[in-house]
Amino acid sequence: MPRLKNIDPATDTGAGADLLNGPLKEKQINIFKGLAAHPSVLEGYMGWAGASKGGALTAAECEVVQLLAAEKFHCAYCTAAHTMIAAGTGFNEEDCANIRRRISSDPKTQALINFTAEALDTIGNVSDETLAAFMDAGYNTEAAIEVTAGISVMTFTSYYNHINNTVVDLPEPATV
């Protein structure tokens, strides 16, 4: 049960309900119902989350970052959400579980996993060797910035979900 106020888009009024019944009409999930209690933060989150996907990483690569961060932050809600989103980019349940385990048979994906995992584990203090391997795999400065931005998005949502005790209203992924 959530510990903070949530907005019910069917009965509540105001800016938060307007967001849920407007741009989020097709995404009336529990995290957004909770964040709608502070509409300007929800709007800022939506802008930042969208901007963090600037195009240097593919949609699937963005989900690699999100899955790794969700696992690192032990966020059941984010893990469920990003497993579902990753399925839309071509990953299956086993792929998602392997990413969360920090393994991939694809060398480029493994370089992304290694870079993201080290950034998560060291609070951004990635070694020269890991950064070089990331770049050698075909990534660039913009991709490194998008990994950092993706981690920041996941940091916010994970912390919020832990504080709120957001109820998972999405299919639960396999445990790893």
N, C-alpha and C positions, 0 to 999 in steps of 0.2 A: 504494500500500500504506500502511495507517495506520501512523503512527509511535508511537502510544500504545496501551496495552492496550485491547482491546475485549472485551466480554462476549458469549459465545456462549450464547444462551438454551437451546439444546438440550443443552449439556454442562456449563456452569458452574452453580454454586450460589451462594447468598447473596442479599443484598438487591437487588443490581443485576439478577441473573437473575430474581428474584421480580417486579421491576417490569416487565421485558420479557415475562414470562409471565403477568402480571396486567393492570394497566391499559394496558399497551402491547402486548398480545397481537396486535392487528391492525396495529400500527405497528412491527414489528421491522426498522427501517431502520438503516442504518449509523451515522447520527449518534446515535441512541438507544443502539445497541450500544456506542458509544464512551463516551457520557456515563454509561452504567450502571456504568462502572468507579468512579464516585463517586456512589453512590445518592442521598445527600442533596442534592448539586448538581442531579442530574437531577430529583428531586422539586421542588426550589425552582424550577428552570427551568420545569417543567410548570405549576406554580402561577402564576409570574410571566407566562408566555406566555398562559395562560388569562385571567388578571386584566387583562392589557393590552388585551383585547378586551371592554371594559366596556359596549358597546352604543351609544355615541355615534356610532361609525362602523359602517357595514354590514360584513358579511363581505367583500364585494368591495372596499370602501374600505380595510379592513385589509390586503388583499393588494396594493393599490396601494402602500401604505407599505412593505410587505415587499419587493416587487419593486424599488422604488427603492433601498432600503437594500442589498439583495443586489447590485445592479448597482454602486452606489457602492463597496462593500467588495470587489468583484471575487470574490465567493464563488460558485463554480460549483455547489456543493452546494445552497446556499440558493436560487440562481436556479432550479435544476431543481425543487426542492421547492415553491417558491412559484408557479412557473408551473403546476405540476400542481394545486396547491390552488386557484389562481385560476380554473382551468378549471371547477372545481366551483361557482364563484360566478357563472359566466356569461361569463367572458372567454375568448376564443379565443387561439390562438398569436400572431396579429397584434396583438391588443389588448395582450397581455403585452409583446411586443417594443416596441410604441409607448410603453407606460408606461415601460419601461426607457430609452427614448430621450427620455423626459420630454415626451411629447406625447399629447394626447387631443382628440377633436372635441367632447367634452362639456364645457361651461364649468365645471360644478361639479367634475368630475374634474380638469380642468386647474388649478383653484384648489388642490385637494388636492396635486396633483403639484408645483405651484410652491412651496407652503408646505413640503412635506416635503423637496423638493430643496434649498431654501434652508437649512432646518434642518440637513440633512446637510452641505452645503457650508460652512456658517459655524459649525459646532459649536453650533448652537442660537441663534445671534445673528440671528434673523429680523428683517427690517426692519418698521417700523410699517406701511408700505404693503402688504407681503406678508401680514402678519397681518390687516390690515383687509380685504383682498381675500378671504382665507380665510373670515373671519367674514361678509362680505357675500354669499358664495356659499351661505350657509346652515349653516355650521359654528359650533360654540360652544366654550366653554372646555373642556368635557369632551372634545371631539374633538381639540383641540390637545394635551391631556394624553395621549390615546390615541396620537396620532402620536408623541409623545416616547417613550412606553412601547414602542411598536412598534419604534422605532429602537433602543432599548436592548436589546430581545430579539435583534434582528438583529445588533447589535454583538457580543454574546456568542457567538451561534452562528457567525458569520463568523470571529471570531478563533479559536474552538475548531477549526473546520474547517480553517483555514489551519495551525494548529499541529499538528493531528493528521494532516493530509493525508487527510481523510475521503474514501473512495472513493465516487463518485457511483453510487448504485444505483437511480436514478430516471431516467425519460426525460429526455434532454438537450434543452433548448429551443434555438430558433434563436439564432444569434449576432446581435448588433446592432452 
